[in-house]
Amino acid sequence: MASGAFKIAGLLALVAATAPASAAAVYQHSGSGNFSYTTGAEYGDEIVLQGWERVISGFSFEYAANYSKASGLTFRIYDQDGPSIGGSASPGTVLYETVLDIQNGGGVVSIDFGSDPNNLANLIPGRLTYTVLFAGLLPGNTAGLIAPGGSPVVGLSANDFWEKTGPGANDWALKTFTAGPSANFVATVTAVPEPSTVAMMVAGAGMVLVALRRK
C-alpha cells in the first residue's frame, strides 16, 4: 500500500513537472576572448541541440565590431536540409531571418521568440545552422562572431563552420580556422516542449496512475 502510494505521488510529481512548459537551454557555448572572424560573406555554425524541447523561445549570440551601421547585421536560422557538400547536408530552408543594427564595440544580441508553446511557427529541428552577414565592411572595419575556443557545454558543434561562397542557394563551403581557437561561436538557444509532447507525457502518466489505483 505504501509502495503504491509512493508510485502515485511520484507520477503526480511528474505530471506537475511536465505540465508547465518552461524554457530549457538546448544549446550553449559560452566564454570570452578577443578572436572574431571578419568576412563580407554570410557564415555561421552548424549545431546539434540537446534534449527534446523544440519550440524555440530564445537565441543569443555575441559579436565584435569596430564600427556601427543601421540594419547592417542579418541573422538567419537554417534547417540542415540542403544538398550534401563534403559529405554533410548543407544549410537549406530559411526558418528565421531578422535584420539588426551593428553597434560600435559589438555586444550580445538576444532574440526573444516568446514562450508561448502554441506558437508552432517557432518549431526547430534538432540540427540547424545559424548565420550572420555583416554589411558596411569598408577598409579598416572589422566585425564577426566571437570564438572563445573550446566546445559547447550543452549540445554539440564540430570544429568547422559554413560560409557562403556565391549567390546560389547551394553555394556553401565548410571551413575551419587555420590559426586560432576552435570554430565554435558564443551562442545560447533555449526552447520549450511542443504542446503535443507535453500532452502525451501527462496523458501517459495519467493512464498509469489510473491503472495503479485500480490495483
trRosetta pair geometry for C-beta under 8 A, 3 or more apart (Angstrom, degrees):
i j d omega theta_ij theta_ji phi_ij phi_ji
1 4 5.8 -52 -150 34 30 110
1 5 6.5 29 151 -17 63 106
2 5 5.6 -54 -149 38 34 112
2 6 6.2 39 151 -24 66 104
3 6 5.6 -53 -150 32 31 114
3 7 6.5 30 152 -18 64 103
4 7 5.7 -54 -150 35 34 110
4 8 6.3 33 153 -18 66 106
4 212 5.8 163 -155 176 93 104
4 215 6.8 -155 -116 89 134 109
5 8 5.6 -54 -147 37 32 112
5 9 6.3 34 154 -20 65 105
6 9 5.8 -55 -150 36 29 112
6 10 6.4 31 151 -21 63 106
7 10 5.6 -54 -150 35 32 113
7 11 6.4 30 154 -17 66 105
7 212 5.8 -147 103 -140 126 155
8 11 5.8 -55 -148 37 32 109
8 12 6.4 34 153 -20 65 104
8 209 6.1 89 -132 -139 78 88
8 212 5.9 -167 -73 107 88 139
8 213 7.0 79 -101 -69 129 85
9 12 5.7 -53 -149 35 32 113
9 13 6.4 34 151 -21 64 104
10 13 5.6 -54 -153 34 33 113
10 14 6.5 36 148 -22 65 102
11 14 5.3 -48 -149 32 37 115
11 15 6.5 39 152 -18 66 100
11 205 5.0 162 -167 -172 94 98
11 208 6.1 -155 -118 90 144 110
11 209 4.9 -175 117 -77 149 98
11 212 7.5 170 -2 19 151 148
12 15 5.7 -51 -150 35 34 111
12 16 6.3 32 152 -17 65 107
12 209 7.3 90 -60 -109 71 137
13 16 5.6 -55 -147 39 32 111
13 17 6.1 30 154 -21 66 109
14 17 5.7 -58 -145 36 29 109
14 18 6.2 12 163 -8 66 111
14 201 7.6 -126 155 162 103 102
14 205 5.1 -166 96 -117 120 146
15 18 6.3 -66 -142 43 25 99
15 19 6.1 36 161 -37 64 107
15 202 5.3 82 -137 -133 86 81
15 205 4.9 -164 -67 100 90 146
15 206 6.9 79 -96 -60 134 79
15 209 7.9 -17 -37 -39 134 143
16 19 6.1 -46 -143 17 26 116
17 20 7.9 -75 -172 38 27 87
18 193 7.6 -2 -164 18 84 165
18 198 5.7 171 157 -143 94 78
18 201 4.7 -109 170 110 161 135
18 202 5.9 -160 93 -64 119 82
18 205 7.6 156 33 -10 138 144
19 198 6.8 104 -122 -179 31 116
19 202 6.0 72 -82 -89 81 132
21 55 7.8 6 172 55 136 132
21 115 7.2 164 103 169 98 93
21 117 4.2 36 84 -60 171 139
21 192 4.3 70 158 179 103 122
21 193 5.3 -126 -132 46 98 86
21 195 7.4 -56 -67 -88 149 61
21 198 5.9 -77 -79 -66 100 151
22 192 6.8 -176 96 -117 14 98
23 53 7.5 124 -146 177 47 156
23 57 4.4 -98 -108 57 126 155
23 58 6.7 50 -167 9 152 108
23 115 5.8 -94 -47 -117 111 111
23 190 4.4 42 171 163 117 119
23 191 6.6 151 -145 74 79 12
23 192 5.2 -62 -89 -65 61 86
24 51 5.9 -130 106 171 136 176
24 53 5.2 148 48 2 107 154
24 190 6.5 168 81 -151 24 80
24 191 6.7 -34 59 63 73 63
24 192 7.5 121 11 -96 76 44
25 28 4.8 4 176 -40 132 122
25 50 8.0 23 116 59 70 113
25 154 5.0 84 126 80 109 173
25 188 6.1 -55 -134 -164 108 98
25 189 7.1 110 -158 76 62 51
25 190 5.5 -48 -92 -95 50 78
26 49 4.1 12 151 -165 113 106
26 50 5.4 -171 -161 56 59 65
26 51 5.1 -110 -114 47 87 113
26 53 5.6 -138 -66 70 124 100
26 54 7.9 104 -105 -86 168 47
26 154 6.8 174 156 147 13 119
26 155 6.2 68 145 -64 57 119
26 189 5.3 -55 64 101 89 101
26 190 6.8 132 7 -128 83 26
26 191 4.9 -1 -10 21 135 113
27 47 5.2 57 -140 158 152 140
27 48 7.7 150 -96 82 115 35
27 49 5.3 -81 -45 -110 103 68
27 50 6.8 145 -73 10 56 86
27 152 6.3 -38 -167 -164 76 152
27 154 5.7 -179 -136 104 20 93
27 155 3.6 -16 -111 5 76 159
27 157 7.9 84 -157 -45 117 108
27 187 6.8 -4 121 110 111 100
27 188 6.8 173 95 -148 69 35
27 189 4.1 34 46 34 102 109
28 152 6.0 135 82 -165 44 97
28 153 5.5 -37 92 60 101 90
28 154 4.0 51 27 36 94 111
28 155 6.9 129 18 20 51 105
28 187 7.6 -148 -131 99 35 55
28 188 4.7 19 -112 -115 81 84
28 189 7.5 -138 -61 30 59 61
29 148 7.8 175 152 43 93 108
29 150 7.5 168 -158 96 96 95
29 151 7.3 -101 -119 158 107 31
29 152 3.9 -74 -75 -98 92 81
29 153 7.0 151 -101 8 45 70
29 155 7.9 -82 -41 68 88 105
29 157 6.6 -37 -55 18 143 143
29 184 5.2 -127 -160 155 159 112
29 185 6.8 103 88 85 133 34
29 186 6.0 -138 102 -118 85 34
29 187 5.7 30 46 45 95 71
29 188 7.7 -155 33 -69 49 59
30 148 7.5 -10 138 38 35 154
30 153 7.0 -24 22 9 94 121
30 186 6.2 54 -126 -138 37 91
30 188 7.2 22 -68 -62 93 106
31 148 3.0 175 105 116 120 158
31 149 6.7 -118 141 54 161 69
31 150 6.1 143 -56 38 156 131
31 186 6.4 -137 52 -91 73 101
32 146 7.6 -36 -141 171 42 140
32 148 5.7 76 46 -114 11 127
33 146 6.4 145 62 -176 84 98
33 147 6.8 -57 78 91 135 47
33 148 4.0 159 0 -120 118 64
33 149 6.4 110 -58 1 158 94
33 181 6.6 18 158 -23 172 152
34 64 7.8 66 -160 -82 51 160
35 146 7.2 104 79 -158 59 58
35 147 5.0 -59 105 66 109 90
35 148 7.4 161 49 -90 100 28
35 149 7.6 79 38 -40 139 86
35 180 5.2 138 -148 -158 144 117
35 181 5.5 163 58 11 158 110
36 63 6.9 93 -141 -160 135 59
36 64 4.1 -143 -28 35 162 121
36 106 7.8 -139 -84 -92 163 156
36 142 7.2 116 86 155 117 108
36 143 7.5 -72 138 173 136 25
36 144 3.6 147 156 80 96 102
36 145 6.2 171 -147 77 87 29
36 146 5.4 -44 -89 -91 94 49
36 147 6.8 151 -103 10 38 80
37 43 7.0 -73 111 91 129 147
37 144 4.3 -171 68 -173 43 143
37 145 6.2 -8 40 50 93 79
37 147 6.5 49 -22 -14 101 126
37 161 8.0 164 52 55 167 157
37 177 7.3 -121 -89 -89 122 109
38 134 7.6 -58 -143 52 72 149
38 137 7.0 148 -179 -135 104 133
38 142 4.5 -84 -80 -150 153 77
38 143 5.9 102 -118 52 95 41
38 144 4.4 -110 -68 -40 54 121
39 43 6.1 58 60 -7 130 134
39 134 8.0 123 73 40 47 107
39 144 7.2 72 9 -98 67 114
39 163 7.0 -5 95 -142 162 126
40 134 7.3 -99 -119 74 44 83
40 137 5.1 -139 -87 50 90 142
41 133 7.5 -76 151 -122 28 87
41 163 5.4 61 112 -177 133 97
41 164 5.0 -163 -179 64 101 84
41 165 7.3 18 -146 -84 147 34
42 74 7.5 -48 -108 83 108 114
42 76 7.5 9 -163 27 130 126
42 131 5.1 45 172 161 96 133
42 132 7.2 -172 -147 91 66 31
42 133 4.1 -32 -95 -81 84 105
42 163 7.3 153 89 -156 52 52
42 164 4.1 41 56 2 95 130
43 131 6.0 -180 103 -144 15 95
43 132 6.9 -21 65 55 62 71
43 133 8.0 124 13 -83 54 62
43 145 7.9 -126 96 8 98 122
43 161 5.9 60 174 136 103 120
43 162 6.4 179 -149 95 63 55
43 163 4.1 -12 -102 -105 105 76
43 164 6.8 -127 -67 7 59 74
43 175 7.7 -43 -138 42 127 128
44 76 7.7 -152 -4 66 156 82
44 129 5.6 122 97 168 109 88
44 130 4.9 -126 174 101 141 49
44 131 3.1 -133 -5 -96 132 54
44 132 6.0 124 -77 4 103 65
44 145 7.4 104 -114 -30 66 154
44 161 6.3 -151 114 -169 18 107
44 162 6.1 -13 63 60 63 92
44 185 7.6 -81 -149 24 62 146
45 129 6.7 -168 98 -145 32 72
45 130 6.4 -2 55 54 75 80
45 145 7.9 -138 -21 122 108 166
45 157 5.7 4 174 -150 122 131
45 161 5.1 -58 -91 -116 61 97
45 162 7.5 162 -102 18 14 82
45 183 7.2 172 -104 142 100 84
45 184 6.4 79 -129 -132 147 51
45 185 5.3 -157 -26 22 135 103
45 187 7.1 -162 51 9 135 146
46 80 6.5 77 -142 -97 112 125
46 88 7.7 177 43 163 178 137
46 91 7.6 -142 -87 -62 98 90
46 127 7.0 16 -179 -179 95 91
46 128 7.3 -167 -145 105 62 29
46 129 4.5 -35 -92 -90 69 92
46 157 6.9 151 87 -138 56 80
46 158 7.0 2 75 32 105 98
46 160 7.7 1 32 88 108 87
46 161 7.3 170 4 -131 76 47
46 162 6.1 83 -38 -21 99 111
47 127 7.4 -173 93 -146 42 55
47 128 6.4 -15 58 65 81 70
47 129 7.4 139 11 -101 69 41
47 130 7.2 -4 10 7 117 97
47 152 7.4 78 -139 -40 111 159
47 155 5.8 33 175 148 105 136
47 156 7.0 152 -164 81 62 50
47 157 4.9 -32 -108 -85 75 100
47 187 7.4 -120 -55 86 156 137
47 189 7.4 156 103 -3 149 139
48 126 6.5 18 -158 149 72 83
48 127 5.2 -17 -104 -101 73 83
48 155 5.6 173 87 -171 60 88
48 156 4.0 -3 53 57 114 100
48 157 7.1 -169 18 -67 76 50
49 54 7.6 127 98 -102 155 74
49 124 7.5 104 -30 109 155 115
49 126 5.1 -126 49 -152 99 58
49 127 7.3 -140 8 -69 80 36
49 128 7.5 29 -29 15 108 100
49 155 5.3 -42 -125 -111 30 121
49 189 6.6 -80 -108 89 107 138
49 191 7.4 24 -163 7 144 142
50 154 5.2 -112 24 180 139 79
50 155 4.6 -125 -19 -72 93 62
50 156 7.7 117 -60 -13 89 76
51 191 7.7 173 89 65 123 111
52 193 6.8 25 108 -113 90 91
52 197 6.6 179 140 -163 118 155
53 191 3.9 155 130 101 103 98
53 192 5.5 -100 -156 179 116 6
53 193 5.1 -79 -109 -68 74 52
54 123 5.7 33 131 -155 99 74
54 124 5.7 -150 -172 59 76 66
54 125 7.5 14 -151 -110 119 14
54 126 7.1 -58 -104 -68 114 69
54 191 5.8 19 -97 166 9 147
54 193 7.6 37 24 -138 67 37
54 194 5.9 -9 58 -42 98 100
55 117 5.6 123 67 -137 163 61
55 119 6.7 121 -169 73 119 77
55 120 7.1 -76 -110 -109 111 45
55 122 5.3 70 -168 94 72 101
55 123 5.7 -36 -98 -90 67 61
55 124 7.7 142 -114 11 18 80
55 191 5.7 140 66 -169 42 91
55 192 4.9 -37 70 66 105 80
55 193 6.9 14 17 102 107 15
55 194 5.7 136 -36 -84 108 57
56 59 6.6 2 -177 -45 125 102
56 113 5.1 57 113 37 88 166
56 122 4.7 -126 52 170 82 101
56 123 7.7 168 0 -108 82 10
56 124 4.9 57 -39 -13 113 127
56 189 6.7 -60 -131 -170 102 99
56 190 7.4 104 -159 84 61 50
56 191 5.0 -51 -99 -100 41 93
57 112 7.5 -18 162 -158 66 60
57 113 5.3 -149 -149 63 23 100
57 114 6.7 -104 -141 88 72 30
57 115 4.8 31 -135 -96 127 67
57 122 7.5 84 -71 147 41 149
57 190 4.9 -55 66 107 99 97
57 191 5.7 157 4 -115 85 29
57 192 5.4 72 -44 -16 125 96
58 110 6.7 -14 -166 -171 108 87
58 111 6.6 155 -155 83 56 61
58 112 5.8 -15 -104 -111 88 51
58 113 6.2 -146 -68 16 36 88
58 188 7.4 -4 114 111 104 95
58 189 7.3 168 91 -154 62 38
58 190 4.2 21 49 44 99 110
59 77 7.4 -120 -97 -68 169 130
59 110 7.8 162 85 -154 43 44
59 111 4.7 -5 59 54 88 111
59 113 7.2 59 -3 -27 91 112
59 130 7.1 175 -170 -113 137 152
59 187 7.3 -13 -171 -169 80 99
59 188 7.4 171 -150 88 38 56
59 189 5.4 1 -107 -109 78 74
59 190 7.7 -146 -64 26 43 68
60 108 5.9 13 -176 177 111 101
60 109 6.4 174 -148 89 60 53
60 110 4.4 -10 -100 -103 105 70
60 111 7.0 -173 -75 19 52 67
60 187 6.7 167 89 -151 54 53
60 188 4.8 5 53 51 99 96
61 75 7.7 168 36 -128 134 130
61 108 7.4 177 91 -151 28 63
61 109 5.6 -6 57 55 75 99
61 130 7.2 -169 -56 124 144 141
61 132 7.6 -148 106 -55 151 125
61 145 6.5 -44 169 -130 120 105
61 185 6.6 24 -153 131 110 115
61 186 6.2 129 -156 97 60 73
61 187 4.4 -10 -98 -101 88 86
61 188 7.8 -171 -70 22 51 60
62 106 7.2 62 176 157 73 117
62 107 7.2 -113 -142 134 71 26
62 108 5.0 -32 -96 -98 81 72
62 109 7.6 -179 -87 16 30 72
62 145 7.2 98 83 -157 58 65
62 146 4.5 -25 102 23 106 128
62 185 7.7 -164 56 169 77 90
62 186 4.1 -7 32 87 112 134
62 187 7.7 -140 11 -68 72 52
63 73 7.5 167 53 -128 167 144
63 106 4.9 -143 104 -148 64 107
63 107 7.2 -2 58 52 74 44
63 109 7.0 20 7 -9 107 110
63 132 6.8 151 -89 -143 139 172
63 143 6.5 28 164 -176 117 83
63 144 6.4 -166 -153 105 90 23
63 145 5.4 -55 -101 -98 82 44
63 146 6.4 -155 -104 -20 26 83
64 105 7.9 -71 -151 168 62 31
64 106 4.0 -72 -123 -50 30 156
64 142 7.1 -12 115 122 102 100
64 143 6.6 -167 95 -138 58 45
64 144 6.1 -7 54 57 89 67
64 146 6.0 101 -25 -73 97 88
65 68 7.3 108 124 -80 129 47
65 102 5.3 -163 -160 -179 171 105
65 103 6.6 128 59 75 128 50
65 104 6.4 -109 107 -121 98 31
65 105 6.8 -3 69 45 75 20
65 106 4.5 139 16 -69 74 76
65 134 7.4 -179 -103 -137 115 137
65 141 7.8 -3 -163 -175 81 89
65 142 6.9 -173 -136 98 42 59
65 143 3.9 16 -106 -108 90 96
65 144 7.9 147 -75 9 67 44
66 104 6.7 22 -177 -151 27 78
66 105 7.6 64 -107 -66 42 36
66 140 7.8 -98 95 147 129 74
66 141 6.4 -166 70 -143 91 53
66 142 5.2 47 13 48 111 86
66 143 7.4 -136 19 -64 62 71
67 102 6.9 25 97 122 72 128
67 104 5.8 -39 -165 -102 12 87
67 136 6.6 -139 110 127 132 118
67 138 7.7 97 -66 37 174 96
67 141 4.7 -38 0 -128 140 106
67 142 8.0 129 2 41 95 45
67 143 7.1 -80 45 -52 88 112
68 72 7.8 159 169 17 41 144
68 101 7.2 9 -169 167 90 98
68 102 5.6 175 -147 99 42 81
68 103 5.8 -1 -113 -142 97 26
68 104 4.1 -60 -44 -37 98 88
69 72 3.1 68 96 -49 114 148
69 73 7.9 132 76 -29 98 74
69 101 7.1 -172 92 -160 45 66
69 102 4.5 26 44 42 81 117
69 135 6.2 -136 122 88 151 87
69 136 4.0 176 -80 10 159 163
70 101 5.2 -31 -126 -117 47 99
70 102 8.0 -99 -46 30 14 73
71 99 5.0 24 -152 150 84 120
71 100 7.4 157 -120 89 39 13
71 101 6.4 -20 -41 -85 35 61
71 135 7.8 -5 115 47 66 138
72 100 7.9 -50 57 91 55 58
72 101 6.6 49 23 -152 85 40
72 102 4.0 -47 72 -6 123 115
72 134 6.4 26 147 -160 96 62
72 135 4.3 -133 -153 60 74 92
72 136 4.9 -42 -135 10 132 124
73 99 7.0 143 79 -162 52 55
73 100 4.4 -32 74 69 108 90
73 101 6.9 11 20 96 103 11
73 102 5.0 130 -36 -69 105 81
73 109 7.8 -144 120 -74 148 152
73 132 6.3 -27 -165 -161 93 102
73 133 7.3 149 -156 73 45 53
73 134 6.0 -11 -103 -104 74 65
73 135 7.5 -136 -62 17 34 82
73 143 7.9 -127 -91 162 104 142
74 97 6.9 -9 -172 -165 95 96
74 98 7.6 169 -151 88 54 38
74 99 5.4 -24 -99 -104 70 76
74 100 7.8 171 -83 21 23 73
74 132 7.0 142 78 -161 55 49
74 133 4.3 -8 56 54 105 105
74 135 7.5 69 -11 -25 97 104
75 97 7.1 161 86 -149 54 48
75 98 5.4 -10 59 60 99 84
75 99 7.7 178 19 -88 73 27
75 100 6.4 28 -7 0 113 116
75 109 7.1 -166 -63 125 154 156
75 111 7.5 -156 103 -51 152 142
75 130 7.2 -2 -173 -176 89 98
75 131 7.3 166 -152 86 46 52
75 132 5.7 -16 -99 -102 69 72
76 94 5.7 -60 -162 -139 119 102
76 96 6.7 160 -155 87 49 61
76 97 4.8 -5 -104 -101 84 82
76 130 7.0 172 90 -153 49 55
76 131 5.0 -6 58 56 95 96
76 133 7.8 31 -2 -6 108 106
77 94 7.5 106 74 -163 50 59
77 95 4.7 -55 100 66 98 104
77 96 4.2 27 35 45 109 102
77 97 7.8 -141 24 -62 65 50
77 124 7.1 -53 155 -122 141 122
77 128 5.8 8 -175 166 93 134
77 129 7.5 158 -156 85 49 45
77 130 5.1 -22 -101 -101 72 80
77 131 8.0 177 -82 18 28 71
78 82 7.6 -7 166 -26 130 115
78 91 3.6 41 116 -159 161 103
78 92 6.2 136 179 45 107 41
78 93 6.6 142 -159 75 70 44
78 94 5.9 -44 -100 -100 73 48
78 95 6.5 157 -118 6 17 90
78 128 6.3 158 78 -168 52 80
78 129 4.6 -12 58 62 108 93
78 130 7.5 -177 17 -83 74 30
78 131 6.9 32 -9 -5 113 111
79 91 7.7 120 70 -155 38 60
79 92 5.5 -46 82 65 85 95
79 93 4.3 9 35 57 117 99
79 95 5.6 106 -39 -46 84 113
79 125 5.5 84 -133 5 89 134
79 128 6.2 -54 -109 -115 35 86
80 89 5.0 93 158 103 88 116
80 90 7.5 -170 -154 108 67 14
80 91 6.6 -53 -106 -97 54 46
80 92 6.9 86 -175 11 14 97
80 125 6.8 -129 25 90 87 142
80 127 4.6 -48 22 118 144 102
80 128 5.9 -142 -27 -104 93 30
80 129 6.1 109 -81 -17 87 93
81 89 6.5 -17 -110 175 19 130
81 92 3.9 -89 75 47 70 148
81 93 5.6 10 52 3 121 100
82 85 7.5 -8 113 -9 112 109
82 89 6.0 135 60 174 62 74
82 90 3.6 -64 89 81 126 82
82 91 5.4 29 -8 83 136 27
82 92 3.3 -178 -57 -69 71 84
82 93 8.0 -168 -58 -10 76 54
82 169 7.5 -160 -125 144 117 90
82 170 6.2 162 -173 -116 116 77
82 172 6.9 75 111 17 159 142
83 89 7.5 -164 122 -140 12 61
83 90 5.9 0 64 28 56 113
83 92 7.8 120 -7 -90 50 107
83 170 5.4 15 30 -136 119 126
84 87 6.4 -4 -178 -131 109 13
84 88 6.6 147 -149 71 71 20
84 89 5.8 -45 -91 -85 63 49
84 90 7.2 157 -123 -13 13 86
85 88 6.3 -37 67 66 65 74
85 89 8.0 68 20 -159 73 12
85 90 4.5 46 10 -58 119 120
85 170 7.6 164 -61 179 123 88
85 172 5.8 175 29 82 168 94
85 173 7.0 -121 156 -106 137 40
85 174 6.9 161 111 -18 104 96
86 173 7.7 84 -23 -151 131 59
86 174 5.2 -101 54 20 155 125
88 174 6.5 74 44 -58 136 141
89 92 7.5 -45 168 -27 99 115
90 162 6.9 127 -151 -129 80 133
90 170 6.6 100 78 -149 149 69
90 172 4.5 148 -160 61 129 141
91 129 4.4 -86 -86 55 109 140
91 131 7.2 5 -104 -33 170 129
91 162 5.8 132 -16 138 115 168
91 172 6.0 148 34 -90 92 158
92 169 7.7 49 -143 161 55 108
94 97 5.7 6 173 -43 126 113
95 124 6.5 97 155 -113 161 82
95 128 7.2 -53 19 -138 144 130
98 111 6.8 156 31 -116 155 133
100 109 6.2 14 -166 -127 175 134
102 134 6.6 78 -93 -143 137 93
102 135 7.7 -153 -22 55 134 72
102 136 6.9 -147 33 52 150 131
102 143 6.3 -36 -148 -123 132 152
103 106 6.4 121 79 -122 90 6
103 107 5.2 5 67 7 139 123
106 143 7.3 161 -86 -135 97 78
106 146 7.8 111 165 -50 152 108
113 119 7.5 -172 154 101 95 144
113 122 5.0 120 168 -130 134 141
114 119 6.2 71 87 4 121 159
114 122 7.6 -160 60 -40 89 159
115 192 5.9 96 -158 -36 77 144
116 119 4.5 81 89 -17 104 108
117 192 5.2 -103 -91 115 93 130
117 193 6.7 6 -134 78 129 63
117 194 7.0 138 -174 -152 99 22
117 195 4.9 129 133 -64 111 84
117 198 7.1 10 172 1 159 142
118 195 5.9 34 -88 -43 62 142
119 122 4.9 39 116 8 104 112
120 123 5.1 -1 -170 -29 66 117
120 194 7.4 50 -111 -137 91 96
123 194 6.9 36 -112 -96 110 109
124 128 6.0 -43 -179 -43 110 150
124 191 6.9 -115 40 -102 116 138
125 128 5.6 139 64 -60 91 94
129 162 5.5 3 -154 23 147 141
130 187 6.8 152 61 -141 145 157
131 162 7.0 -69 -87 83 114 106
131 164 7.8 70 -161 -29 152 106
132 144 7.9 146 84 -144 135 44
132 145 6.1 152 21 -52 139 105
133 164 8.0 -1 -94 19 112 138
134 137 5.9 81 112 -54 105 109
134 143 4.2 167 -146 92 160 129
134 144 7.2 -87 -15 -74 146 50
136 141 6.6 -113 127 169 77 170
137 141 4.9 -158 -145 90 50 119
137 142 7.8 56 -138 -98 97 23
137 143 6.6 -123 -92 27 98 105
138 141 4.9 83 51 -5 64 123
145 185 4.0 -9 149 -140 129 141
145 186 7.1 -171 178 37 89 75
146 185 6.3 114 71 -156 50 81
146 186 4.7 1 79 9 107 120
147 177 7.4 160 119 -41 167 149
147 180 6.8 65 92 148 133 121
147 181 5.0 177 132 72 101 115
147 182 7.1 -155 179 81 110 50
147 183 6.4 -44 -132 -128 141 36
147 184 6.5 119 -143 67 87 42
147 185 5.4 -59 -85 -94 71 64
147 186 7.7 -148 -89 -17 26 76
148 181 6.5 -116 122 145 20 172
148 186 6.1 67 -10 -62 112 100
149 181 3.2 -109 -78 -147 81 127
149 182 5.5 97 -144 21 50 84
149 184 7.8 61 -168 54 10 97
150 181 7.4 -26 1 -173 56 120
150 182 6.4 -146 36 34 17 128
150 184 6.9 -89 85 65 55 131
151 157 7.1 176 -152 56 72 86
151 182 6.9 -20 -69 92 62 164
151 184 6.3 111 -121 -2 39 168
152 155 5.1 -34 121 74 149 82
152 156 6.6 -158 52 -103 124 16
152 157 5.3 93 -13 10 120 107
152 184 6.3 -138 -42 -173 81 141
155 189 7.6 41 -29 45 158 113
157 184 4.8 119 98 -116 134 108
159 176 6.2 39 134 -127 85 113
159 182 4.8 -85 -122 -153 98 96
159 183 5.4 103 -175 34 53 89
159 184 7.1 -62 -106 -34 55 93
160 174 5.0 21 160 -178 137 100
160 175 6.3 152 -163 76 86 31
160 176 4.9 -60 -105 -75 77 83
160 183 5.4 47 -110 72 13 143
161 174 7.4 151 76 -151 26 60
161 175 5.9 -32 65 64 75 84
161 176 7.6 133 17 -92 73 40
161 183 4.8 -129 -20 164 100 124
161 185 7.6 59 -97 -21 137 110
162 172 5.2 -14 -166 -169 107 117
162 173 7.3 144 -152 72 59 35
162 174 6.2 -39 -94 -96 60 57
162 175 7.6 123 -122 18 14 84
163 172 7.1 143 72 -156 35 65
163 173 5.6 -28 63 63 86 85
163 175 5.1 10 2 2 122 131
164 171 6.0 59 -166 102 71 93
164 172 6.1 -43 -102 -99 49 66
165 171 4.7 -128 65 167 78 93
165 172 6.6 160 6 -110 95 11
165 173 5.0 65 -44 -10 129 111
166 171 3.4 -116 53 -153 89 160
167 171 6.6 60 47 20 26 151
168 171 4.2 110 59 -25 87 106
175 183 7.5 173 103 -126 72 160
176 183 5.5 -129 -136 -21 59 140
177 180 4.4 -74 162 60 144 108
177 181 7.0 42 60 64 158 42
177 182 7.6 174 33 -149 121 14
177 183 5.4 167 -10 -69 96 95
181 184 7.9 -84 130 42 105 75
193 197 4.7 -121 180 80 108 123
193 198 4.9 123 104 -52 133 95
194 197 4.4 93 61 1 88 105
194 198 7.2 -161 89 -4 47 83
195 198 5.8 -57 -150 38 35 110
195 199 6.1 35 154 -22 69 108
196 199 5.6 -53 -144 37 32 113
196 200 6.3 32 157 -20 65 105
197 200 5.9 -55 -149 35 29 108
197 201 6.4 27 154 -18 63 107
198 201 5.8 -58 -149 36 31 110
198 202 6.3 25 156 -14 66 108
199 202 6.0 -59 -147 40 29 107
199 203 6.0 27 156 -18 66 111
200 203 5.7 -55 -140 40 30 110
200 204 6.0 32 159 -21 65 108
201 204 5.9 -54 -146 36 26 111
201 205 6.4 25 156 -16 62 107
202 205 5.8 -56 -149 38 30 110
202 206 6.3 33 152 -22 64 108
203 206 5.5 -56 -149 36 31 114
203 207 6.5 33 154 -22 65 102
204 207 5.8 -51 -149 31 32 110
204 208 6.7 27 155 -13 64 104
205 208 5.9 -57 -151 39 33 108
205 209 6.2 39 149 -25 66 107
206 209 5.4 -52 -148 33 33 117
206 210 6.5 34 154 -20 65 102
207 210 5.8 -51 -151 33 32 110
207 211 6.5 32 151 -18 63 105
208 211 5.6 -54 -150 36 35 113
208 212 6.3 35 153 -19 67 106
209 212 5.9 -57 -150 37 29 110
209 213 6.4 27 154 -19 65 107
210 213 5.8 -56 -148 36 31 110
210 214 6.5 33 154 -22 64 104
211 214 5.9 -55 -152 31 31 111
211 215 6.9 32 151 -20 62 102
212 215 5.7 -53 -157 30 36 112
